[in-house]
Amino acid sequence: MKDSEAEFFVGYQRRAPPALGRFAGRSVLVLLVVAVGFAVSLAMNQRPFDPGVFEYGVVRDFGGVLREHPTPTLEIERPKSIEGGGSDGLSDGMPSSSSYLLVAPGKHGVKEWIAGRDGEFVTLRGSLVYRPGMAMIEVLPNSLVSRASLRQEPPGPQAIADVTLSGEIVDSKCYLGVMKPGRRKSHRACAVRCLSGGIPPMLVVEIATGGQEHILLVDSTGGPLGARVLDYVAEPVRVRGGLSRQGERWILATDPNRIERILPTAKESS
């Protein structure tokens, strides 16, 4: 018979029998190693932190040209010193201005605020929402002021091709940094309310080499899609339409009848 089986632990004694004490110590050590290994494995398999940022409570001043179509934006001219490339590593073909999507606080767009003001030079105040490759301004109410009567004609979009792209439709505000996560099933209900309130929809396309491409969605006439894409939010979809480039923005002109769900394969659904 083993010593640990012959020994008997009495609760009111100050020490456990030697064999039982050694067994308990080894058991605790094994459990500790298993717990640490599980924690390390869990941490290594977590998704990377979402890079989106919302500068909540940080209000900045902005000045630039309003663009009403296809999506409300503010074009801010880049400093001449960085235009055309040079020692800063910027390419010769980079746009001469930065483009910021515009939204209102909460789950609302700014369509009514800027209606009929396309091309005006304005100043406004707001908070930045951004992630690599795209930025947005949450505009403070009543902060938008016209500064010049001369209007600048918008540059025409550069048509690329008719394409079919696969990805996920999200509301751009939450995805860029206001919510984490700002996509997939857990965010569907919030995205539906945001898109219904006028937040521009966006197609997030995963790139095979890593990273993502963010493409604004408009209808075939260049108007807002809004609530017409709600049935496809937070699901894998395939979208057909005309791809164009306007400044920094990729834009895909499509209609709900050109959007289809990507059904899971038999292996994925099992």
Secondary structure, DSSP 8 states (H G I E B T S, - for coil): --HHHH----TTSSS--HHHHHHHHHHHHHHHHHHHHHHHHHHHTS------EE-TT--EEEEEEEE-SSS-EEEEE--GGGTT-STT---TT--SEEEEEEEBTTTB--HHHHTT-TT-EEEEEEEEEEETTEEEEEE-TT--EEEES--------EEEEEEEEEEEEEEHHIIIIISSS-SSGGGHHHHHHHHHTT--EEEEEE-TTSSEEEEEEE-TTS-B-GGGGGGGBTSEEEEEEEEEEETTEEEEE--GGGEEE----HHHH-
